[in-house]
Amino acid sequence: MDLDQLHTFLEIVRLKSFSKAAQSCFRTQPAVSAQIRQLETELNTSLFDRFGTRIALTTAGRIFAEYAEQILALRRQAEDSIRELERSPRGELAIAANEATCIYVLPKVFSEYKKQFPNVQLRVDRSFGSHVVEAVVDNQADFAITQLPVLEKRLQVVKFHTDEIHAIVPAGHPLARQAPLRPADLIDIPLLLPKSGKTRARLNEWLEPVEDRIHISMELDSTEMMKRFVIAGLGVTFLSGSNCRSEIAAGELESVSLGPDPMIRHLGLIYRKDKSLSKAALGFIQATLDFAGRTPVAAGESAVPGRS
């Protein structure tokens, strides 16, 4: 049976006439009669008793009418919910990100996003390095924020933020006066390096000329730990300057550019190319771009102005 048959059946019940129901449904009476016969065949029962030109529901017909009303009511509710979803989106978005992004990017993005989409639940999956990319590829997260480049061809990339990796030293440290800092300047200095990830790979390459003479004191997987340990005088670390603004402003840390060329970092928002983007998802992309001061995404346009 289909919904059109149920509608025709209920019109007959309401009007108590096959001919009037045919007019109401813009069909011929034989077509309406054929629909009812199909229903009765499928249900293996009679739905109407016919008394000349008069009709009446059978017991089975009365029971079926109740269910038919419920089915069509559910259909209307589903349609209303879908229309309401467009006006006021709800549901859940999962975002994968590393610790620093969770602390320095997502709170501001989420704050602006929730003003526009208060009924959408946001879930943060805190992870590291390549794991955030895997989370999106495996559909465990809708979006991820990660350091570029991302080479996975199944993913769309929106570049939204650029900053610089600096050496982070305690306030007043002699290295703070040696900008730009070169690898040879760090010989015999205790280094607190990230345990893994793109920044670690780039640091390994930068330190390669003196790799036999450097002292890696600790490998850490927490931005906050690295900052606290540097403040405590346990060594020198490497972080984005934007992740240390409050400590630098408070006079606890200083940042030093690396040389001979600055170590530039690009952050991107990634999602699957084959993923259908709801209004809520497009809104999250826009909130992320707004955080970085990017050009707004117009309704109906591509939501990937920074694709790479």
C-alpha positions in Angstrom: 0.0 0.0 0.0 1.1 3.6 -0.5 0.2 6.9 1.1 -2.0 8.0 -1.8 -4.2 4.9 -1.3 -4.6 5.8 2.3 -5.5 9.3 1.5 -8.2 8.1 -1.0 -9.5 5.6 1.5 -9.9 8.3 4.2 -11.6 10.6 1.7 -14.2 7.9 1.0 -14.7 7.5 4.8 -15.0 11.3 5.3 -17.4 11.9 2.4 -19.2 8.5 2.6 -19.1 8.3 -1.2 -16.8 6.8 -3.8 -18.0 9.4 -6.4 -17.5 12.4 -4.1 -14.1 11.1 -3.1 -13.1 10.7 -6.8 -14.0 14.4 -7.3 -12.1 15.4 -4.1 -9.0 13.5 -5.2 -9.2 14.6 -8.9 -9.6 11.0 -10.1 -12.2 9.0 -11.9 -14.5 6.8 -9.9 -13.1 3.6 -11.5 -9.6 4.7 -10.5 -10.7 5.2 -6.9 -12.5 1.9 -6.8 -9.4 0.2 -8.1 -7.3 1.7 -5.3 -9.7 0.3 -2.7 -9.7 -3.1 -4.3 -5.9 -3.1 -4.2 -6.0 -2.2 -0.5 -8.6 -4.9 0.2 -6.5 -7.5 -1.7 -3.4 -6.6 0.2 -5.2 -6.7 3.6 -7.2 -9.8 2.6 -10.4 -8.3 3.9 -13.3 -6.0 2.9 -13.1 -2.4 4.1 -16.6 -1.4 3.1 -20.0 -2.9 3.1 -22.0 -1.7 0.0 -25.8 -1.3 0.2 -26.8 -0.1 -3.2 -25.6 3.5 -3.4 -24.8 3.6 0.3 -21.6 2.4 1.9 -20.5 1.7 5.4 -17.2 0.7 7.0 -16.7 -2.9 8.0 -15.2 -3.7 11.4 -11.9 -4.2 9.7 -12.4 -0.9 7.8 -13.0 1.0 11.1 -9.8 -0.4 12.6 -7.8 0.3 9.4 -9.2 3.9 9.3 -7.7 4.6 12.7 -4.3 3.4 11.6 -4.5 5.2 8.3 -5.2 8.5 10.1 -2.1 7.9 12.3 0.1 7.1 9.4 -0.9 10.2 7.5 -0.6 12.3 10.7 3.0 10.9 11.1 3.7 11.9 7.5 2.5 15.4 8.2 4.6 15.6 11.4 7.7 14.4 9.5 7.2 17.0 6.8 6.6 19.7 9.5 9.8 18.6 11.3 11.9 18.8 8.1 10.6 22.3 7.3 11.3 23.3 10.9 14.8 21.9 10.7 15.5 24.3 7.9 14.1 27.2 9.9 15.7 26.2 13.2 18.3 23.4 12.7 18.9 20.9 15.4 20.9 17.7 15.8 24.5 17.2 16.6 27.9 18.1 15.1 31.1 16.3 16.1 34.3 18.3 15.8 37.8 16.7 16.2 40.7 18.8 17.3 43.9 18.8 19.3 44.2 20.4 22.7 45.4 23.8 21.6 42.6 24.1 19.1 40.1 23.1 21.8 41.4 25.8 24.1 42.2 28.7 21.8 39.9 28.3 18.8 36.7 26.3 19.6 35.4 28.3 22.5 35.1 31.5 20.4 33.8 29.6 17.4 31.2 27.7 19.5 30.1 30.9 21.3 29.2 32.6 18.0 27.8 29.4 16.5 25.4 28.8 19.4 23.9 32.3 19.1 22.7 31.3 15.6 22.0 27.6 16.2 21.0 27.2 19.8 19.4 23.8 19.2 22.4 22.1 17.7 24.5 20.0 20.1 28.3 20.3 19.6 30.5 17.5 20.6 34.3 17.8 20.8 36.5 14.8 20.1 40.0 15.7 21.5 42.7 13.9 19.6 46.2 14.4 18.2 47.9 14.8 14.8 46.7 12.4 12.1 43.9 11.0 14.4 41.7 14.1 13.8 42.0 13.5 10.0 41.2 9.8 10.5 38.1 10.8 12.6 36.7 12.7 9.6 37.6 10.1 7.0 36.0 7.4 9.1 32.8 9.5 9.7 33.4 9.6 13.4 33.5 13.4 13.2 31.7 15.9 10.9 34.6 18.4 11.0 38.2 18.6 12.2 40.6 21.5 12.6 44.2 20.5 11.8 47.5 21.9 10.6 47.9 21.9 6.9 48.7 20.4 4.4 46.2 17.5 4.4 46.8 15.2 1.5 43.7 12.9 1.9 41.8 13.3 -1.4 38.5 12.5 0.1 38.6 15.6 2.2 37.7 19.2 1.5 39.9 21.8 3.1 39.0 25.3 4.1 42.2 27.2 5.2 41.1 29.8 7.8 44.1 30.7 9.9 47.8 31.4 9.6 50.3 32.0 12.4 54.0 31.4 13.2 55.7 28.8 15.3 58.1 30.4 17.8 60.6 29.3 20.4 59.0 29.9 23.7 61.4 30.8 26.6 61.0 32.0 30.1 60.8 35.7 30.5 64.3 37.2 30.6 66.0 34.2 29.1 69.2 35.0 27.1 67.7 33.4 24.0 65.0 36.1 23.9 67.6 38.6 22.7 68.8 36.4 19.8 66.0 36.6 17.3 65.8 35.1 14.8 66.8 31.9 16.6 68.9 29.3 14.7 69.3 25.6 15.4 72.9 26.1 16.6 71.7 28.5 19.3 69.9 25.6 21.0 72.9 23.3 21.4 73.0 22.0 25.0 69.7 23.8 25.8 67.0 21.5 27.3 64.3 21.2 24.7 60.6 20.3 25.5 59.3 19.0 22.2 55.8 18.0 21.1 55.6 14.2 21.1 54.2 13.9 17.6 52.4 15.8 14.8 53.2 18.1 12.0 55.0 20.7 14.2 57.3 18.0 15.6 58.1 16.8 12.0 59.0 20.3 11.0 61.1 20.9 14.1 63.0 17.7 13.5 63.8 18.9 10.0 64.8 22.4 11.3 67.0 20.9 14.0 68.6 18.3 11.7 71.9 20.2 11.2 72.6 19.9 15.0 70.6 16.8 15.8 73.6 15.1 17.4 74.3 18.1 19.7 70.8 19.0 21.0 69.4 17.9 24.3 65.7 16.8 24.1 64.7 16.9 27.8 61.1 15.8 27.4 58.5 15.0 24.8 55.0 16.2 25.7 51.6 15.9 24.3 50.0 18.9 26.0 50.4 22.6 25.0 49.6 23.6 28.5 52.2 21.3 30.0 54.8 22.7 27.7 54.1 26.3 28.7 54.0 25.4 32.4 57.3 23.6 32.2 59.0 26.4 30.4 57.7 28.9 33.0 59.2 26.6 35.7 62.6 26.9 34.0 62.7 23.3 32.7 63.6 24.2 29.1 62.6 25.8 25.8 59.6 24.7 23.7 58.1 25.6 20.4 54.5 26.8 20.0 52.3 29.1 18.0 52.7 32.6 19.5 48.9 32.9 19.5 48.8 30.0 22.0 50.9 31.9 24.5 49.4 35.4 24.4 48.2 35.6 28.0 51.5 34.3 29.4 53.5 36.7 27.3 51.3 39.6 28.3 51.7 38.5 31.9 55.5 38.6 31.6 55.9 34.9 32.2 57.1 33.9 28.7 58.7 35.4 25.7 58.5 34.2 22.1 61.4 34.2 19.6 61.1 33.8 15.8 63.0 31.0 14.2 65.4 31.5 11.4 66.8 31.7 8.8 63.1 31.6 7.6 60.0 31.9 9.8 58.2 28.7 10.5 54.7 29.5 9.3 51.7 27.3 10.3 48.4 27.1 8.4 45.2 25.7 10.0 42.4 24.3 8.1 38.8 23.1 8.7 38.3 19.7 7.0 35.3 17.6 6.1 34.4 14.8 3.7 33.8 15.9 0.1 30.9 13.5 -0.3 29.2 14.7 2.9 25.9 16.5 2.4 26.1 19.8 4.2 23.1 20.8 6.2 22.2 24.3 7.2 23.8 23.6 10.6 27.0 22.3 9.0 27.2 25.3 6.7 26.7 27.5 9.7 29.7 25.9 11.5 31.9 26.6 8.5 30.8 30.2 8.5 31.4 30.5 12.3 34.9 29.2 11.8 35.6 31.7 9.0 34.2 34.5 11.0 36.6 33.6 13.8 39.4 34.2 11.4 37.8 37.3 9.8 37.3 35.5 6.4 34.8 36.5 3.8 31.2 35.2 4.6 29.8 32.3 2.7 26.6 33.3 0.8 23.6 31.0 1.0 23.6 28.6 -1.9 27.3 29.2 -2.8 30.2 26.9 -2.3 31.2 26.7 1.3 34.9 26.1 0.5 36.4 29.5 -0.3 39.7 28.4 1.0 39.9 25.0 -0.7 43.3 23.6 -1.3 
